[in-house]
Amino acid sequence: MRWALIALCLFLVAPTATRAQSVDPPRLSPGLAGALWSAAQLVPSPVFVTGSDGVGGGLRWQVTLFLLALGLVERPVRSLVVHPAARHAGAIELYASPGWLCCAPNDRTSWLLQLGGRLYLPLEGRGERLAASLGASYYRASPQHGVAFELGVYTLSSIVGFSVTIAPWLTAREVSTALVFHYY
């Protein structure tokens, strides 16, 4: 009986002792967190380019100008810093995407800028496991400009994805396939 009473006392006291010993995880200061996020945004997504003149490579960055999260009630409007749940649960996004796609014909610049819109749709696990995007953009690659269309799939809470962009009037760079990284 005495051992049962001691065991009961230990059982009741043990959770309190572990709660008292728990320590809050370390937190980054807002300035350091902002600096780390900004540095991560400088890492481009690699692009594989195919066109009428052959194949090549490129780099692409993305800035989210405006995002309306359809799957969230709290803070559905976002800009620049977008939490993964806001994007992969379903969202409408306006973005700017500077990039460099090789193989521009006739000594033209390989740099281009895209301004576009994209719709994210959750496919599995509220989009955390698998999400898709459909988009259209206007591109400017001096002196060319035109419209491009995009289809993408994303996994790992939309952090890693694969997108195909078709720009029928972008000479020698009509199709670009990107391994997309969204850093939050």
Number of C-alpha atoms within 10 A of each C-alpha: 6 7 8 9 10 11 12 12 11 11 11 11 11 11 11 10 10 10 9 8 9 8 8 6 6 6 7 10 9 9 9 10 12 13 11 12 14 14 11 14 15 12 15 18 19 19 23 18 23 20 18 11 13 10 15 16 17 20 19 23 19 22 16 17 16 18 23 19 23 17 18 15 9 8 9 13 17 17 14 13 16 17 14 17 17 26 28 31 24 23 22 20 21 18 18 19 16 17 21 19 23 20 22 18 13 6 7 12 16 16 17 18 19 22 19 21 21 20 18 25 23 22 17 14 12 16 25 20 15 20 25 22 21 16 18 19 22 16 21 17 19 12 8 13 16 14 17 21 18 20 17 20 20 27 17 14 22 27 16 15 21 18 18 18 20 18 23 15 13 21 15 21 27 17 21 21 20 20 18 22 21 21 19 13
